[in-house]
Every structure is written in structure tokens, then in C-alpha cells.
Amino acid sequence: MDNRVYVTESKQEGQVRLTGRTVLLAAAAGLFIVAFIFVAGFMLGNSQTVDQASKELAVGDAYTSPANGLSITVLHPRLYSEPPLSKAKNAKTEEPIPLLPTLDPTSENVLVFEVHTTNGGSNPVDVRQESFTLEDQNGNRFDPIINTQIVGPANDNFGQSLPGQEHVSRAGFEVPRDATDLVLSFRPQSAPVVGWKIPSVADIPD
């Protein structure tokens, strides 16, 4: 009688131990799966960042979005070595009024890029001026220019592009005269999709 009871208790104790091991193994497997998913996601995110960063083109090259078929070509920028002036004149001095009063002509230039877009997709695409940013190798972004006498009327500059439609727009920026390694980036959302490289402001003819 005692032997039977002893054997029964041993079986129950073994089952408890087995159940405990099963739970531990299942928990370990779950942690492994979670860790694997985290590492895979991290590596995928890094690879996408590298892919985006590697999409740097020379000025004059075209980029076509695989998402909507929008083609963008950025031409060589126009450099204003002198502050652009308004046709209007100061009533007191009769001198032309600067279009950019805050521009320091001793240390800054104006760059205006001509941007050609063609909608090769089947749906309308909104192309906004603020989607284009100019920055240097340190990530410093330069002030955009919205003055219509420099970049053109707002209703003719960027906007909605219909399927098959071609459009020419202008994007202008205030930049230091000694700026180098500039990139004009196209950011339809927040992250850059493609960038056009400008080695040096000093090498751009005015």
C-alpha cells in the first residue's frame, strides 16, 4: 500500500516538474522570437535608411518615383551674386528696393533651382515647394525663398500635377557664399527620398 502511494506521488511530482520545464521552454522560445523580430526589424530599418541615403544624383539627372510615377529633374541653379532688386524704387532715395531685406550680400548668395516634373502615373500628385529642402553636409537647412519676383507666381509654382502633365517650377534658397557639399532633397513626407548634389556655391557661375 505504501509503495503504491509512493509511486503515485513520484509520478505527480514528475508531472509537475515536466510542466514547469515546458513553461520555461515556451517562455524562452517566446523571448527568442521577440528578439529575432526586433533585430530583423532594426536591420530592415537600417537598410532602408542606407538605400534612401544612397539615392544622390547629380544636378541634371532625373528621378522617377516608383510609388506614383512622378519624374523630377533638377537643373543647375541660378546664382544671384548680388541681392535681387525689386522694380519698385525707394520714394526717398529713388534706389531699387531689395527683394530680400534680410539677406547679407557680404556673406550670402541666392540659389534658384529650376525643377521639371512629369506625372507619368495614373493619379494626380501634389508637388509642394516645401517638399524641397537645401542643406549642407552637417544637416543645416537653409531658408527657402517664397518671393514671387524671384521664384515666380505662387499659382504657377508647383501644385497639383495631373496624369501626363509636365510642369516647370522654381525653388530658391539663401545660402552662405562659402557653402560646400550641398544637397537639394525631395521630401514628399518627412524623410528624404532623393537628393541632388551641389559640390560648392563658389563653383556655380552667376
C-alpha distance (Angstrom), angle and dihedral (degrees) to the residues before:
residue distance angle dihedral
M1 . . .
D2 3.78 . .
N3 3.80 91.0 .
R4 3.79 91.7 54.9
V5 3.76 92.7 49.9
Y6 3.80 90.6 47.9
V7 3.80 92.2 50.7
T8 3.83 91.6 48.1
E9 3.78 92.2 50.8
S10 3.81 90.7 48.7
K11 3.79 91.0 53.1
Q12 3.76 91.9 49.8
E13 3.79 91.3 47.6
G14 3.81 90.3 49.8
Q15 3.79 91.0 49.9
V16 3.81 90.3 52.1
R17 3.78 90.8 50.2
L18 3.80 91.1 47.5
T19 3.80 91.4 49.5
G20 3.81 90.6 50.1
R21 3.80 91.5 51.0
T22 3.80 90.6 48.4
V23 3.80 91.3 53.0
L24 3.81 91.6 48.4
L25 3.80 92.1 48.5
A26 3.82 91.6 48.1
A27 3.80 91.1 49.4
A28 3.80 91.4 48.7
A29 3.80 90.8 49.3
G30 3.80 90.4 49.6
L31 3.80 91.8 51.2
F32 3.81 90.2 48.7
I33 3.79 91.6 52.2
V34 3.81 92.1 48.3
A35 3.82 91.2 48.6
F36 3.81 91.1 48.1
I37 3.80 92.3 51.1
F38 3.83 91.0 47.8
V39 3.82 93.3 50.0
A40 3.81 92.4 44.9
G41 3.79 91.2 49.7
F42 3.79 91.6 48.0
M43 3.81 92.4 50.5
L44 3.80 91.6 46.5
G45 3.80 91.0 50.4
N46 3.79 90.6 50.3
S47 3.79 92.5 48.7
Q48 3.80 90.9 51.6
T49 3.81 90.2 50.2
V50 3.78 90.9 51.3
D51 3.79 91.2 47.9
Q52 3.80 91.4 52.0
A53 3.79 93.2 45.7
S54 3.80 91.2 50.2
K55 3.82 92.8 57.9
E56 3.78 95.5 93.5
L57 3.79 117.7 141.8
A58 3.76 135.1 -170.9
V59 3.78 117.7 -108.5
G60 3.80 106.7 -88.3
D61 3.80 94.9 35.4
A62 3.81 121.3 115.7
Y63 3.80 128.2 -127.6
T64 3.80 124.0 -160.5
S65 3.78 120.3 -161.8
P66 3.82 112.8 -129.6
A67 3.82 88.3 -153.7
N68 3.81 101.4 59.7
G69 3.82 107.7 0.6
L70 3.81 94.5 -112.4
S71 3.81 111.2 155.7
I72 3.82 118.9 -154.8
T73 3.80 127.8 -170.9
V74 3.80 121.3 -177.2
L75 3.80 116.3 -158.4
H76 3.79 127.2 -154.4
P77 3.80 109.5 -70.0
R78 3.77 125.2 -112.1
L79 3.78 112.9 -120.8
Y80 3.80 121.9 -145.9
S81 3.80 104.1 -158.6
E82 3.79 88.8 178.5
P83 3.82 124.5 47.7
P84 3.80 110.0 -89.7
L85 3.79 110.6 -112.8
S86 3.76 132.3 -145.9
K87 3.78 122.4 -121.1
A88 3.78 87.0 -125.4
K89 3.80 118.0 87.6
N90 3.76 134.2 -142.6
A91 3.81 108.4 -98.0
K92 3.80 92.9 -138.3
T93 3.79 103.5 38.6
E94 3.82 97.6 24.0
E95 3.79 87.9 -137.7
P96 3.82 121.7 136.3
I97 3.80 114.1 -92.2
P98 3.84 115.6 -118.5
L99 3.80 112.5 -115.6
L100 3.80 90.4 -145.5
P101 3.81 107.7 41.0
T102 3.82 93.6 179.2
L103 3.82 94.4 52.9
D104 3.80 113.8 111.4
P105 3.83 104.7 -145.3
T106 3.80 91.9 -164.1
S107 3.81 93.6 62.9
E108 3.81 108.0 13.4
N109 3.78 139.0 65.4
V110 3.77 134.3 -169.2
L111 3.81 119.6 -121.7
V112 3.79 120.5 -167.3
F113 3.81 118.7 -171.2
E114 3.78 123.2 -158.6
V115 3.79 108.7 -138.7
H116 3.82 120.2 -162.9
T117 3.79 117.0 -163.7
T118 3.80 131.1 -175.0
N119 3.78 122.9 -174.8
G120 3.80 104.8 -140.9
G121 3.78 93.5 168.4
S122 3.79 133.3 88.1
N123 3.82 98.2 -112.4
P124 3.81 135.2 59.9
V125 3.80 114.8 -94.3
D126 3.81 126.5 -156.3
V127 3.80 112.5 -137.0
R128 3.80 110.8 -169.9
Q129 3.78 127.9 -166.8
E130 3.81 91.0 -133.1
S131 3.81 88.8 60.2
F132 3.81 87.6 74.9
T133 3.80 116.9 74.2
L134 3.80 131.1 175.8
E135 3.79 119.1 -147.9
D136 3.80 140.8 158.4
Q137 3.80 131.3 -124.0
N138 3.80 90.4 -83.1
G139 3.80 93.6 56.9
N140 3.81 95.0 -106.4
R141 3.81 110.0 151.0
F142 3.78 120.2 -147.4
D143 3.77 126.8 -137.2
P144 3.81 114.9 -91.8
I145 3.80 120.7 -131.0
I146 3.79 118.4 -129.8
N147 3.81 98.4 170.2
T148 3.80 104.9 130.8
Q149 3.81 93.4 -145.8
I150 3.81 88.2 63.6
V151 3.80 105.7 34.6
G152 3.81 99.0 22.7
P153 3.80 135.4 -108.3
A154 3.79 115.1 -32.3
N155 3.80 93.5 -125.9
D156 3.82 90.6 55.4
N157 3.80 96.2 42.4
F158 3.80 115.4 85.4
G159 3.81 119.1 -44.8
Q160 3.79 131.7 129.8
S161 3.80 117.5 -9.5
L162 3.80 116.8 -155.7
P163 3.83 123.1 -148.4
G164 3.80 109.2 -73.0
Q165 3.80 93.1 9.3
E166 3.82 122.0 135.5
H167 3.78 121.9 -156.0
V168 3.82 138.8 -179.9
S169 3.81 117.4 -149.6
R170 3.80 136.6 166.6
A171 3.79 131.3 -131.6
G172 3.81 117.9 -167.8
F173 3.82 132.8 -169.3
E174 3.80 140.4 -179.3
V175 3.81 109.0 -125.1
P176 3.82 137.0 173.7
R177 3.80 114.4 -98.7
D178 3.80 91.0 -123.9
A179 3.81 96.4 47.1
T180 3.81 115.6 136.6
D181 3.80 137.9 -178.8
L182 3.79 94.5 27.7
V183 3.80 124.1 175.7
L184 3.79 125.6 -160.6
S185 3.81 102.4 -150.6
F186 3.79 129.3 -162.1
R187 3.81 110.4 -143.7
P188 3.82 112.1 177.6
Q189 3.81 87.7 172.2
S190 3.79 121.7 8.2
A191 3.80 103.8 -65.8
P192 3.81 120.9 69.8
V193 3.79 115.2 -104.8
V194 3.79 99.3 -174.0
G195 3.79 137.8 -6.2
W196 3.80 136.8 -156.5
K197 3.80 114.7 -143.2
I198 3.80 124.4 -132.7
P199 3.83 109.4 -173.0
S200 3.80 98.7 -160.8
V201 3.80 139.5 -7.1
A202 3.80 89.6 -142.7
D203 3.82 91.0 61.9
I204 3.83 93.9 56.0
P205 3.81 111.9 99.0
D206 3.79 116.4 -129.9
